[in-house]
Amino acid sequence: MFSILDCAGETVGRPKTIADRACDQCKSRKVRCDMTKPCATCTKQGFDCTYAKARKKRGPTGKHIEEIRRQQEKPSDDQDGSQNSSDLNSSTCYSAQLIASPPADQDSNVLSTTYDHSVSDEQNSYCATLFEESIGEATLAVIPSRMPSEVLFPSLPIDSPSHDLDSFGLIPRQELPPLTNTADVWPQTINEEALLPWIDVYFKRLNPIGPILNRTTIYHEMIMRKHRTDSQYGAMIFGLCAFAMYQPIQIHEHASTPSRWVQAGMLMEECVKMRLTAEFGEHPSIEMVLTSLFLFSCLFNSNKQRAAALRLREAVDLAQNLGLHLPESYPELDAETREQWLRTYLSLSVTERAYALQRRHYISFRGRPGITARFMQAFDREYISHFTSSDHSDSVAMTGLLYLMETFDNIDETVIECWNGNCKVSDGICESFDRRRALQAFRAQYRAHEACLTGNISFAPSATPVPLDELTESQQADILITQLWLLNRLWSLCLSHSLLRESSDHAELCYMFACHIALSLNEQCKRFPLSALEIHGIGLVEKIFDVAMGVITAMGVSSCITLDMPLPKPEPDKVFINGEVSSNLALKDILQNFNRTIQDFRGGGHQYSDRFEDILTKLPGYYL
């Protein structure tokens, strides 16, 4: 049964007894007390149930009592005072929305009082008092026992609305579809209304860079209680909210990272509990696919790579069983479902190929999804055009996804297998990735970059997407940095295949090319605010790290490349230079700039911060 704070700070749903507090024995053991005299727990254990310990004093301290009395004596201020109290509760006590009572004989976590430094000390004191008075020995589901005092309560981003203002919470219960207890699959420990602001965070920050869900549809289905009757849909909601808590952390939100991750971890556990059955996967659904994709994103950002790889493989396998990659799966679908399936397929294709290059995994969506003729037969050209001519914000979001698909389309299973060291070797030479194939791959990247600049998509020539410079800053940063990173991955693949030289007729096959890529990436990082980079999570800083390591690798294999040498300006059509490049920039300067970006990214709270700094300290001639 929920125990939620109302606007007056009182608890709703907790029994009122003669004790009205936990007994001394239950309080000492930190277990739930039913607050009767004697309580059920003590009776069961054979203890003497006492209420002898003095209660902590509640309410305002003495210096505030007279002031409060004076305010309450003024009739004109009564209404304003009530409103202020309500506002204070809603603004400072958000975390109390996820409170629920634990099972009768189960140990409860201890609520350690922590403070939100964005509000005044008086507000924090008042909020802490409300917590202690209202929840007694109940569990705050998202706060672990004995949390350090410096950890803040999970908090919403500044630009997110209060859940109290959302229409979902204002709908009278009698107007909602009937729901029996046997049909309700939603866990009682979670307040569904408390998740709505995080759904809003997802659609504001994450869906624009990976448009696979529709906000209106999600809210409508939640109002119709689909999350309470369909366990797979409910699990998807948990995964979506956990992803929103893990990923979009900006500079001003760094302090709340630990508490966000605690809450996200709890939601992931509930997500897994809701979706698992002995027959899981026998009847795959798009909700199952998306849930696995959200879980992958959370695990990837928390650096649990083995678990992340398992969830990504699970998402791809479910998508294949559902038939997302088969043209014959689409004709019978309605327009909305067909559109969501295709968006999910494109997102999974991009994610799987990027992760395969980052962690040396394999891909299941083989071939070239963007231009495969069989796949495109399932859709007329007007269907792709619809993506880029509907709602403007959705059009911009979908355009970014199509540009990323264009970028990764040439990274097929041949490239991935050679990247993983499984080459088809004949007489000591790889037959799959030779000089000719390498140059083809580089040129495909140049064409993809040109398509972004001009607003063209090779696998959908009738579409008219907006050009790159009209996308959001976060989309531009993701696309440009990813394109440069792919050039670096191809350069590294050429190095492993002994295709590089000190000098060559093709700039891409020279050792120096890695430095030119780094020079261009350095300029791109300076173009965008840090927030535009951070929203993409740890995967983007890993790409910056890889490009920086390409410079160090080039110095190790070429005696002509040194830290202090000024870099000549590369050909603009080779490494995507837009505008003027900083003059007389040496490799040492570029590495310093990369180090600064990596250290600033999420306040240095990731594995690449110390790792890159340690590498630089061991580099001869480089001093931090």
C-alpha positions as CSV (number, residue, x, y, z in Angstrom):
1,M,0.0,0.0,0.0
2,F,1.4,3.4,-1.0
3,S,2.5,5.8,1.7
4,I,2.6,9.2,-0.1
5,L,3.0,12.7,1.3
6,D,0.1,14.9,0.6
7,C,0.4,18.7,0.3
8,A,0.0,19.2,4.1
9,G,2.9,16.9,4.8
10,E,0.7,14.1,6.3
11,T,0.9,10.5,5.2
12,V,-1.9,8.9,3.3
13,G,-2.7,5.2,3.9
14,R,-0.7,4.6,7.1
15,P,-2.8,3.2,10.0
16,K,-3.3,5.6,13.0
17,T,-2.8,3.7,16.3
18,I,-2.4,4.5,19.9
19,A,1.4,4.3,19.4
20,D,1.5,6.1,16.1
21,R,5.2,5.2,15.8
22,A,7.5,2.2,15.7
23,C,8.1,0.4,19.0
24,D,11.5,0.4,20.6
25,Q,12.4,-3.1,19.5
26,C,11.4,-2.7,15.9
27,K,13.1,0.7,15.7
28,S,16.3,-0.9,17.1
29,R,16.2,-3.8,14.7
30,K,15.1,-1.5,11.8
31,V,12.2,-3.7,10.8
32,R,8.7,-2.7,10.0
33,C,6.4,-2.2,12.9
34,D,2.6,-2.2,12.6
35,M,2.5,0.3,15.4
36,T,0.0,-1.6,17.6
37,K,0.5,-2.3,21.2
38,P,1.9,-5.0,21.4
39,C,3.0,-5.0,17.7
40,A,2.7,-8.2,15.6
41,T,6.5,-8.4,15.1
42,C,7.3,-8.4,18.8
43,T,4.5,-10.9,19.5
44,K,5.8,-13.3,16.9
45,Q,9.4,-13.0,18.3
46,G,8.3,-13.2,21.9
47,F,9.7,-9.7,22.8
48,D,8.4,-7.3,25.3
49,C,6.9,-4.5,23.1
50,T,7.7,-1.1,24.7
51,Y,7.4,2.5,23.6
52,A,9.7,3.9,26.4
53,K,12.3,5.7,24.3
54,A,11.6,9.4,24.0
55,R,10.5,10.6,20.6
56,K,12.6,13.2,18.8
57,K,11.2,16.6,18.9
58,R,9.5,17.7,15.7
59,G,8.5,21.0,14.2
60,P,10.3,24.4,14.0
61,T,12.9,25.5,16.5
62,G,12.1,28.0,19.2
63,K,13.3,31.1,17.3
64,H,10.8,30.5,14.6
65,I,7.7,29.8,16.7
66,E,6.8,33.4,17.5
67,E,7.2,34.3,13.9
68,I,4.9,31.5,12.7
69,R,2.3,32.5,15.3
70,R,2.4,36.2,14.1
71,Q,2.0,35.1,10.5
72,Q,-1.0,32.8,11.3
73,E,-2.7,35.7,13.2
74,K,-3.0,37.6,10.0
75,P,-6.1,36.5,8.1
76,S,-5.0,38.0,4.8
77,D,-1.9,35.7,4.8
78,D,-3.7,32.4,5.5
79,Q,-4.2,31.5,1.8
80,D,-0.7,32.6,0.8
81,G,0.9,30.6,3.6
82,S,-1.0,27.5,2.6
83,Q,0.1,27.9,-0.9
84,N,3.7,28.4,0.1
85,S,3.6,25.2,2.2
86,S,2.3,23.3,-0.8
87,D,4.9,24.7,-3.1
88,L,7.6,23.8,-0.6
89,N,6.5,20.3,-0.4
90,S,6.3,19.8,-4.1
91,S,9.7,21.5,-4.8
92,T,11.9,20.0,-2.1
93,C,10.4,16.6,-1.4
94,Y,10.3,15.0,-4.8
95,S,12.1,11.9,-3.7
96,A,9.2,11.1,-1.2
97,Q,7.1,10.1,-4.2
98,L,8.6,6.6,-4.4
99,I,7.9,5.6,-0.8
100,A,6.2,2.3,-0.1
101,S,6.0,0.0,2.9
102,P,8.1,-3.2,2.9
103,P,6.8,-6.7,3.7
104,A,5.9,-7.3,7.3
105,D,8.9,-9.4,8.3
106,Q,11.5,-7.9,6.0
107,D,14.3,-5.7,7.1
108,S,13.9,-2.1,6.0
109,N,16.7,0.2,4.8
110,V,17.6,3.1,7.0
111,L,16.8,6.5,5.6
112,S,19.9,8.6,6.0
113,T,19.0,12.3,5.9
114,T,20.6,14.0,2.9
115,Y,20.2,17.5,1.6
116,D,19.6,19.2,-1.7
117,H,22.0,22.2,-1.7
118,S,19.9,24.0,-4.3
119,V,17.4,25.0,-1.6
120,S,17.8,26.7,1.7
121,D,18.8,25.1,4.9
122,E,15.3,25.8,6.4
123,Q,13.7,24.1,3.5
124,N,16.0,21.1,3.8
125,S,15.3,20.8,7.5
126,Y,11.6,21.0,6.9
127,C,11.8,18.4,4.2
128,A,13.8,16.0,6.4
129,T,11.3,16.5,9.2
130,L,8.5,15.5,6.8
131,F,10.4,12.4,5.8
132,E,10.9,11.3,9.3
133,E,7.4,12.0,10.5
134,S,5.6,10.5,7.5
135,I,7.5,7.3,6.6
136,G,8.4,6.0,10.0
137,E,10.2,2.7,9.4
138,A,9.1,2.5,5.7
139,T,11.6,2.1,2.9
140,L,12.5,4.9,0.5
141,A,12.7,2.6,-2.5
142,V,15.5,4.5,-4.2
143,I,17.8,5.4,-1.4
144,P,20.2,2.7,0.0
145,S,21.0,2.3,3.7
146,R,23.5,4.6,5.2
147,M,24.0,6.8,2.2
148,P,26.8,9.3,2.6
149,S,25.6,12.7,3.6
150,E,27.2,14.4,0.6
151,V,24.9,12.4,-1.8
152,L,21.9,14.4,-3.0
153,F,18.4,13.0,-3.4
154,P,17.6,12.0,-6.9
155,S,16.5,15.2,-8.6
156,L,15.0,16.2,-11.9
157,P,16.8,18.5,-14.4
158,I,16.0,22.2,-13.9
159,D,13.9,22.4,-17.1
160,S,11.6,19.5,-16.2
161,P,8.0,20.0,-15.0
162,S,6.8,18.9,-11.6
163,H,4.8,15.7,-11.6
164,D,2.1,17.6,-9.8
165,L,1.4,19.6,-12.9
166,D,1.0,16.7,-15.2
167,S,-2.5,15.8,-16.4
168,F,-2.0,12.1,-15.7
169,G,-2.1,12.7,-12.0
170,L,-5.2,14.9,-12.2
171,I,-7.4,12.3,-13.9
172,P,-10.1,11.1,-11.5
173,R,-9.6,7.4,-10.7
174,Q,-13.3,6.7,-11.5
175,E,-12.6,7.9,-15.1
176,L,-9.7,5.5,-15.7
177,P,-10.3,2.0,-17.1
178,P,-11.3,-0.6,-14.5
179,L,-8.5,-2.6,-13.1
180,T,-8.7,-5.7,-10.9
181,N,-6.1,-6.8,-8.5
182,T,-5.4,-10.0,-10.4
183,A,-4.7,-8.0,-13.6
184,D,-2.4,-5.4,-12.0
185,V,1.2,-6.3,-12.8
186,W,2.7,-3.0,-11.7
187,P,4.9,-3.3,-8.5
188,Q,3.3,-1.7,-5.5
189,T,6.7,-0.2,-4.5
190,I,6.7,2.2,-7.4
191,N,4.6,5.3,-7.7
192,E,3.7,5.5,-11.4
193,E,3.1,9.3,-11.3
194,A,6.6,9.9,-10.0
195,L,8.0,8.5,-13.3
196,L,6.2,10.9,-15.5
197,P,8.7,13.7,-15.2
198,W,11.5,11.3,-16.2
199,I,9.5,10.3,-19.3
200,D,9.4,14.0,-20.1
201,V,13.2,14.1,-19.6
202,Y,13.6,11.2,-22.1
203,F,11.5,12.9,-24.8
204,K,13.2,16.3,-24.3
205,R,16.8,15.1,-24.3
206,L,17.1,11.6,-25.7
207,N,14.4,10.9,-28.1
208,P,15.5,13.7,-30.4
209,I,18.9,11.9,-30.9
210,G,17.3,8.5,-31.2
211,P,13.6,9.0,-32.3
212,I,12.0,5.6,-31.7
213,L,9.0,6.5,-29.6
214,N,6.0,8.8,-29.8
215,R,5.3,11.0,-26.8
216,T,1.6,11.2,-27.3
217,T,1.3,7.4,-27.7
218,I,3.2,6.7,-24.6
219,Y,1.1,9.1,-22.4
220,H,-2.1,7.8,-23.9
221,E,-1.2,4.2,-23.2
222,M,-0.2,5.0,-19.7
223,I,-3.5,6.8,-19.1
224,M,-5.2,3.7,-20.3
225,R,-3.2,1.7,-17.8
226,K,-1.4,-0.4,-20.3
227,H,1.6,-0.4,-18.0
228,R,-0.5,-2.1,-15.3
229,T,-1.9,-4.9,-17.5
230,D,1.0,-5.6,-19.9
231,S,4.2,-6.5,-18.0
232,Q,6.4,-6.1,-21.1
233,Y,5.1,-2.6,-21.7
234,G,5.6,-1.8,-18.0
235,A,9.1,-3.1,-18.2
236,M,9.8,-0.8,-21.1
237,I,8.6,2.2,-19.1
238,F,11.1,1.3,-16.3
239,G,13.9,0.9,-18.8
240,L,13.1,4.2,-20.5
241,C,13.1,6.1,-17.1
242,A,16.3,4.4,-16.0
243,F,18.0,5.5,-19.3
244,A,16.8,9.0,-18.7
245,M,18.4,9.0,-15.3
246,Y,21.7,7.5,-16.5
247,Q,22.4,9.4,-19.7
248,P,21.6,13.1,-19.9
249,I,23.8,14.4,-17.0
250,Q,25.1,18.0,-17.5
251,I,27.5,20.1,-15.6
252,H,25.1,21.5,-13.1
253,E,23.7,18.0,-12.5
254,H,27.0,16.2,-11.6
255,A,26.4,16.4,-7.9
256,S,23.2,14.3,-8.2
257,T,24.8,11.6,-10.2
258,P,25.2,9.0,-7.4
259,S,21.6,9.3,-6.3
260,R,20.4,9.2,-9.9
261,W,22.2,6.0,-10.5
262,V,20.9,4.4,-7.3
263,Q,17.3,5.2,-8.5
264,A,18.1,4.0,-12.0
265,G,19.5,0.8,-10.7
266,M,16.3,0.2,-8.7
267,L,14.2,0.7,-11.8
268,M,16.4,-1.6,-13.8
269,E,15.8,-4.4,-11.2
270,E,12.1,-3.9,-11.3
271,C,12.3,-3.9,-15.1
272,V,14.0,-7.3,-15.2
273,K,11.5,-8.7,-12.6
274,M,8.5,-7.6,-14.7
275,R,9.7,-9.0,-18.0
276,L,11.2,-12.4,-17.1
277,T,9.1,-15.5,-17.5
278,A,10.1,-19.1,-18.4
279,E,8.8,-18.4,-22.0
280,F,10.4,-15.0,-22.4
281,G,11.1,-14.4,-26.1
282,E,8.6,-17.0,-27.4
283,H,6.3,-14.2,-28.5
284,P,8.6,-11.2,-29.1
285,S,7.2,-7.7,-29.2
286,I,8.6,-4.2,-30.0
287,E,8.4,-3.4,-26.3
288,M,10.7,-6.3,-25.5
289,V,13.2,-5.0,-28.1
290,L,13.2,-1.5,-26.8
291,T,13.5,-2.6,-23.2
292,S,16.6,-4.6,-24.0
293,L,18.0,-1.6,-25.9
294,F,17.3,0.7,-22.9
295,L,19.0,-1.7,-20.5
296,F,22.0,-1.9,-22.9
297,S,22.3,1.9,-22.8
298,C,22.2,2.0,-19.0
299,L,24.7,-0.8,-18.6
300,F,27.0,0.7,-21.2
301,N,27.0,4.1,-19.4
302,S,27.8,2.4,-16.1
303,N,30.7,0.5,-17.7
304,K,29.2,-2.9,-17.2
305,Q,30.3,-4.0,-20.7
306,R,29.6,-7.8,-20.5
307,A,26.1,-7.2,-19.3
308,A,25.7,-4.5,-21.9
309,A,26.8,-6.8,-24.7
310,L,24.3,-9.4,-23.5
311,R,21.4,-6.9,-23.6
312,L,22.3,-5.6,-27.0
313,R,22.5,-9.1,-28.4
314,E,19.1,-9.8,-26.7
315,A,17.6,-6.7,-28.4
316,V,19.0,-7.7,-31.8
317,D,17.8,-11.3,-31.5
318,L,14.3,-10.2,-30.4
319,A,14.2,-7.8,-33.4
320,Q,15.2,-10.6,-35.8
321,N,12.7,-13.0,-34.3
322,L,10.1,-10.3,-34.7
323,G,11.2,-9.7,-38.3
324,L,12.3,-6.1,-38.2
325,H,14.9,-6.8,-40.9
326,L,12.5,-8.6,-43.3
327,P,10.5,-6.7,-45.9
328,E,7.7,-9.3,-45.7
329,S,7.0,-8.4,-42.1
330,Y,5.8,-4.8,-42.9
331,P,3.0,-4.8,-45.4
332,E,0.3,-5.9,-43.0
333,L,1.3,-3.3,-40.3
334,D,-0.6,-0.1,-39.7
335,A,1.3,3.1,-40.5
336,E,2.3,4.0,-36.9
337,T,3.6,0.5,-36.1
338,R,5.4,0.2,-39.4
339,E,7.1,3.5,-38.8
340,Q,8.2,2.5,-35.2
341,W,9.6,-0.8,-36.5
342,L,11.7,0.8,-39.1
343,R,13.0,3.5,-36.7
344,T,13.9,0.7,-34.2
345,Y,15.6,-1.3,-36.9
346,L,17.7,1.7,-38.1
347,S,18.6,2.6,-34.5
348,L,19.6,-1.0,-33.7
349,S,21.7,-1.2,-36.9
350,V,23.7,1.9,-36.0
351,T,24.1,0.9,-32.3
352,E,25.2,-2.6,-33.1
353,R,27.9,-1.5,-35.6
354,A,29.2,1.2,-33.4
355,Y,29.4,-1.2,-30.4
356,A,31.1,-3.8,-32.6
357,L,33.9,-1.3,-33.4
358,Q,34.2,-0.2,-29.7
359,R,34.2,-3.7,-28.1
360,R,35.2,-6.0,-31.0
361,H,31.8,-7.8,-31.2
362,Y,30.0,-9.1,-34.2
363,I,26.9,-7.9,-36.0
364,S,23.8,-9.8,-36.8
365,F,22.2,-7.2,-39.2
366,R,24.4,-8.1,-42.1
367,G,24.8,-6.3,-45.4
368,R,24.0,-2.6,-45.9
369,P,20.6,-1.9,-44.2
370,G,20.3,1.6,-45.7
371,I,20.5,0.6,-49.3
372,T,19.5,-3.0,-49.5
373,A,17.1,-3.3,-52.4
374,R,15.0,-6.0,-50.8
375,F,14.5,-4.0,-47.6
376,M,13.4,-0.9,-49.5
377,Q,10.8,-2.8,-51.5
378,A,8.8,-2.9,-48.3
379,F,8.4,0.9,-48.5
380,D,7.7,3.2,-51.3
381,R,9.8,6.3,-51.5
382,E,7.1,8.5,-50.2
383,Y,7.3,6.5,-46.9
384,I,10.9,7.6,-46.2
385,S,10.0,11.1,-47.4
386,H,7.3,11.2,-44.7
387,F,10.0,11.0,-42.0
388,T,11.5,14.2,-43.2
389,S,8.3,16.2,-43.9
390,S,6.1,15.7,-40.9
391,D,6.4,17.5,-37.6
392,H,9.4,19.8,-37.6
393,S,11.0,18.5,-34.4
394,D,10.4,14.9,-35.4
395,S,11.7,15.6,-38.8
396,V,14.9,17.0,-37.4
397,A,15.3,14.0,-35.1
398,M,14.6,11.5,-37.9
399,T,17.0,13.3,-40.2
400,G,19.8,12.8,-37.7
401,L,19.1,9.1,-37.5
402,L,19.1,8.7,-41.3
403,Y,22.4,10.6,-41.5
404,L,23.9,8.2,-38.9
405,M,22.6,5.2,-40.9
406,E,24.2,6.7,-44.0
407,T,27.5,7.0,-42.1
408,F,27.5,3.4,-40.8
409,D,26.0,1.8,-43.9
410,N,29.4,0.9,-45.3
411,I,30.7,-0.7,-42.1
412,D,29.4,-4.1,-43.0
413,E,30.3,-7.6,-41.7
414,T,33.5,-7.7,-43.9
415,V,34.9,-4.7,-42.1
416,I,33.8,-6.0,-38.7
417,E,35.3,-9.4,-39.2
418,C,38.6,-8.0,-40.2
419,W,38.4,-5.5,-37.3
420,N,38.0,-8.5,-35.0
421,G,41.0,-10.3,-36.6
422,N,39.1,-12.9,-38.5
423,C,40.4,-12.2,-41.9
424,K,40.3,-14.5,-44.9
425,V,44.0,-14.9,-45.3
426,S,45.8,-16.2,-48.4
427,D,49.6,-16.3,-48.5
428,G,49.7,-14.2,-45.4
429,I,47.6,-11.4,-46.9
430,C,43.9,-10.6,-46.1
431,E,41.7,-11.1,-49.1
432,S,38.8,-9.1,-47.6
433,F,40.3,-5.8,-46.7
434,D,43.1,-4.8,-49.1
435,R,44.2,-1.4,-50.4
436,R,41.3,-1.2,-52.9
437,R,38.7,-2.1,-50.3
438,A,40.2,0.4,-47.8
439,L,40.0,3.3,-50.3
440,Q,36.4,2.4,-51.1
441,A,35.6,2.5,-47.4
442,F,37.2,6.0,-47.0
443,R,35.4,7.3,-50.0
444,A,32.1,6.0,-48.7
445,Q,32.7,8.1,-45.5
446,Y,33.4,11.2,-47.6
447,R,30.1,10.7,-49.5
448,A,28.2,10.2,-46.3
449,H,29.7,13.5,-44.9
450,E,28.8,15.3,-48.1
451,A,25.2,14.0,-48.0
452,C,24.9,15.5,-44.5
453,L,26.1,18.9,-45.7
454,T,23.8,19.0,-48.7
455,G,20.8,17.2,-47.3
456,N,20.8,14.1,-49.5
457,I,20.4,10.4,-48.5
458,S,21.6,7.8,-51.0
459,F,19.1,5.1,-50.0
460,A,16.2,7.6,-50.1
461,P,16.7,10.0,-53.0
462,S,13.2,11.4,-52.9
463,A,13.5,12.5,-49.3
464,T,14.5,16.1,-48.7
465,P,16.0,16.2,-45.1
466,V,17.3,19.4,-43.6
467,P,21.1,19.8,-44.0
468,L,23.5,19.2,-41.2
469,D,23.9,22.8,-40.0
470,E,20.1,23.0,-39.4
471,L,20.1,20.1,-36.9
472,T,20.4,20.6,-33.2
473,E,23.9,21.1,-31.7
474,S,23.8,17.7,-30.0
475,Q,22.9,16.0,-33.3
476,Q,25.7,17.8,-35.2
477,A,28.2,16.9,-32.6
478,D,27.2,13.3,-32.6
479,I,27.3,13.0,-36.4
480,L,30.5,14.9,-37.0
481,I,32.5,13.3,-34.2
482,T,31.2,9.8,-35.2
483,Q,32.3,10.4,-38.8
484,L,35.8,11.4,-37.8
485,W,36.0,8.5,-35.4
486,L,35.0,6.1,-38.2
487,L,37.9,7.5,-40.3
488,N,40.2,6.8,-37.3
489,R,38.8,3.2,-37.0
490,L,39.5,2.6,-40.8
491,W,43.0,4.1,-40.4
492,S,43.6,1.7,-37.5
493,L,42.4,-1.2,-39.6
494,C,44.7,-0.2,-42.4
495,L,47.6,-0.1,-39.9
496,S,46.8,-3.6,-38.7
497,H,46.8,-4.8,-42.3
498,S,50.1,-3.2,-43.1
499,L,48.6,-0.8,-45.7
500,L,50.1,2.4,-44.3
501,R,53.3,4.2,-45.4
502,E,55.3,7.3,-44.6
503,S,54.2,8.8,-47.9
504,S,51.6,7.7,-50.4
505,D,49.5,8.9,-53.3
506,H,46.5,8.6,-51.0
507,A,46.5,10.7,-47.8
508,E,44.4,8.1,-46.0
509,L,47.2,5.5,-46.3
510,C,49.8,7.6,-44.6
511,Y,50.8,7.5,-40.9
512,M,50.2,11.3,-40.7
513,F,46.5,10.8,-41.5
514,A,45.7,10.0,-37.9
515,C,47.1,13.4,-36.9
516,H,44.9,15.2,-39.5
517,I,41.8,13.4,-38.2
518,A,42.8,14.6,-34.6
519,L,43.3,18.1,-35.9
520,S,39.8,18.1,-37.4
521,L,38.2,16.6,-34.3
522,N,39.9,19.2,-32.1
523,E,38.2,21.9,-34.1
524,Q,34.8,20.2,-33.9
525,C,35.1,19.8,-30.1
526,K,35.7,23.6,-29.8
527,R,32.6,24.3,-31.9
528,F,30.1,22.8,-29.5
529,P,29.3,23.4,-25.9
530,L,30.1,20.6,-23.5
531,S,26.4,19.9,-22.9
532,A,26.0,19.0,-26.5
533,L,28.7,16.3,-26.0
534,E,27.6,15.1,-22.6
535,I,24.1,14.2,-23.6
536,H,25.4,11.3,-25.7
537,G,26.9,9.6,-22.7
538,I,30.2,7.8,-22.2
539,G,30.3,6.4,-25.8
540,L,31.1,9.8,-27.2
541,V,34.1,10.5,-24.9
542,E,35.4,7.1,-25.8
543,K,35.4,8.1,-29.5
544,I,37.4,11.2,-28.6
545,F,39.8,9.0,-26.6
546,D,40.2,6.6,-29.6
547,V,41.1,9.5,-31.9
548,A,43.6,10.9,-29.4
549,M,45.2,7.4,-29.1
550,G,45.5,7.3,-32.9
551,V,47.9,10.3,-32.7
552,I,50.0,8.5,-30.0
553,T,50.0,5.3,-32.1
554,A,51.1,7.3,-35.2
555,M,54.0,8.8,-33.2
556,G,55.1,5.2,-32.2
557,V,55.2,3.9,-35.8
558,S,56.6,6.9,-37.6
559,S,59.9,8.6,-36.7
560,C,58.8,11.7,-38.7
561,I,55.9,12.5,-36.3
562,T,56.9,14.3,-33.1
563,L,55.0,16.2,-30.4
564,D,56.3,19.6,-31.3
565,M,55.9,19.5,-35.0
566,P,53.3,21.9,-36.4
567,L,50.6,20.2,-38.4
568,P,50.1,21.3,-42.0
569,K,46.5,22.0,-42.9
570,P,44.9,18.9,-44.4
571,E,42.8,18.7,-47.5
572,P,39.3,19.9,-46.6
573,D,37.5,17.0,-48.3
574,K,39.6,14.4,-46.5
575,V,39.0,15.1,-42.8
576,F,35.9,17.3,-42.9
577,I,37.5,20.6,-42.0
578,N,34.8,23.3,-41.7
579,G,36.2,26.8,-41.5
580,E,39.7,27.9,-40.5
581,V,42.0,25.7,-38.6
582,S,44.0,27.1,-35.7
583,S,47.4,28.1,-37.1
584,N,50.7,26.6,-35.9
585,L,48.9,23.9,-33.8
586,A,51.3,21.2,-32.7
587,L,50.4,17.6,-31.7
588,K,51.2,18.5,-28.1
589,D,48.6,21.3,-28.2
590,I,46.0,18.9,-29.7
591,L,46.6,16.3,-27.0
592,Q,46.3,19.0,-24.3
593,N,43.0,20.1,-25.8
594,F,41.7,16.5,-25.9
595,N,42.8,16.0,-22.3
596,R,41.0,19.1,-21.2
597,T,37.8,17.9,-23.0
598,I,38.0,14.4,-21.5
599,Q,38.6,15.8,-18.0
600,D,35.7,18.3,-18.3
601,F,33.3,15.6,-19.7
602,R,30.9,14.9,-16.8
603,G,33.4,16.3,-14.4
604,G,35.9,13.6,-15.1
605,G,33.6,11.0,-13.6
606,H,34.4,8.2,-16.0
607,Q,37.2,5.7,-16.7
608,Y,38.8,7.6,-19.6
609,S,39.8,10.6,-17.4
610,D,42.6,9.0,-15.3
611,R,43.4,6.6,-18.1
612,F,44.3,9.2,-20.6
613,E,46.1,11.4,-18.1
614,D,48.2,8.4,-17.1
615,I,49.1,7.7,-20.8
616,L,50.1,11.4,-21.3
617,T,52.4,11.4,-18.3
618,K,54.3,8.4,-19.7
619,L,54.7,10.1,-23.1
620,P,58.3,11.2,-23.6
621,G,58.5,15.0,-23.9
622,Y,55.0,15.6,-22.6
623,Y,54.3,17.3,-19.3
624,L,50.9,17.9,-17.8
